[in-house]
Amino acid sequence: MSERGDKGLTLGECNLVVSKSSCFVRAMGVIDDFQARLGSARVLLDGEENNKIKAVQTDLHQIMGSLYQRSKWEKGDERIKEVEEDIKSYQGRIENLEKFLIPGKNETEVRVDLCRTGCRLVEKELVFLKKKNKKKKLYFDLNIIKYFNKLSTYFYLMWREKLDN
């Protein structure tokens, strides 16, 4: 099972054997890392926040499947709207958003901030993947990049609220 991996190869998009250094595998790797960061934050959160992060984790599984299969992410429009609503809710509760703050006040806010930075890494890798695969005509649902862009704002605001409290 791991013989392919021993040679630096793995299954990539459309189950093709590719190098582990490929743009596609790198993108999947940062999504996997983000998934772990979400789990790390989720264990410290209760109620609605816990449920929202679990929903993001479910989204990531669907997004990875969409990327592997070169298909549209069916829940993209719906989930982007939900995240935008959550952003508006946070914006209404947080004052002085332009103020520079340093993470490290408590464990919960640090883990949420790691989710924010992990989300930004995913977004950058996906933009790079899209750009690199333009010649291959990879089907790329632009809602996926839009979702991660909105999601990083969501985690920034969640972090700010945790830091301010």
KANOR-V936379 format. One record per backbone hydrogen bond with DSSP energy under -1.0 kcal/mol. NH is the residue of the N-H (numbers start at 1). CO is the residue of the C=O. If there is no record, write none. Layout:
nh=NH co=CO
nh=NH co=CO
//
This chain:
nh=6 co=2
nh=8 co=5
nh=9 co=4
nh=10 co=18
nh=12 co=16
nh=14 co=68
nh=15 co=12
nh=16 co=13
nh=18 co=10
nh=20 co=8
nh=22 co=19
nh=26 co=22
nh=27 co=23
nh=28 co=24
nh=29 co=25
nh=30 co=26
nh=31 co=27
nh=32 co=28
nh=33 co=29
nh=34 co=30
nh=35 co=31
nh=36 co=32
nh=37 co=33
nh=38 co=34
nh=39 co=35
nh=40 co=36
nh=41 co=37
nh=42 co=38
nh=43 co=39
nh=44 co=41
nh=45 co=42
nh=50 co=46
nh=51 co=47
nh=52 co=48
nh=53 co=49
nh=54 co=50
nh=55 co=51
nh=56 co=52
nh=57 co=53
nh=58 co=54
nh=59 co=55
nh=60 co=56
nh=61 co=57
nh=62 co=58
nh=63 co=59
nh=64 co=60
nh=65 co=61
nh=66 co=62
nh=67 co=63
nh=68 co=64
nh=69 co=65
nh=71 co=66
nh=76 co=73
nh=79 co=75
nh=80 co=76
nh=81 co=77
nh=82 co=78
nh=83 co=79
nh=84 co=80
nh=85 co=81
nh=86 co=82
nh=87 co=83
nh=88 co=84
nh=89 co=85
nh=90 co=86
nh=91 co=87
nh=92 co=88
nh=93 co=90
nh=94 co=90
nh=99 co=96
nh=110 co=106
nh=111 co=107
nh=112 co=108
nh=113 co=109
nh=114 co=110
nh=115 co=111
nh=116 co=112
nh=117 co=113
nh=118 co=114
nh=119 co=115
nh=120 co=116
nh=121 co=117
nh=122 co=118
nh=123 co=119
nh=124 co=120
nh=125 co=121
nh=126 co=122
nh=127 co=123
nh=128 co=124
nh=129 co=125
nh=130 co=126
nh=131 co=127
nh=132 co=128
nh=133 co=129
nh=134 co=131
nh=138 co=133
nh=144 co=141
nh=146 co=142
nh=147 co=143
nh=148 co=144
nh=149 co=145
nh=150 co=146
nh=151 co=147
nh=152 co=148
nh=153 co=149
nh=154 co=150
nh=155 co=151
nh=156 co=152
nh=157 co=153
nh=158 co=154
nh=159 co=155
nh=160 co=156
nh=161 co=157
nh=162 co=158
nh=163 co=159
nh=164 co=160
nh=165 co=161
//
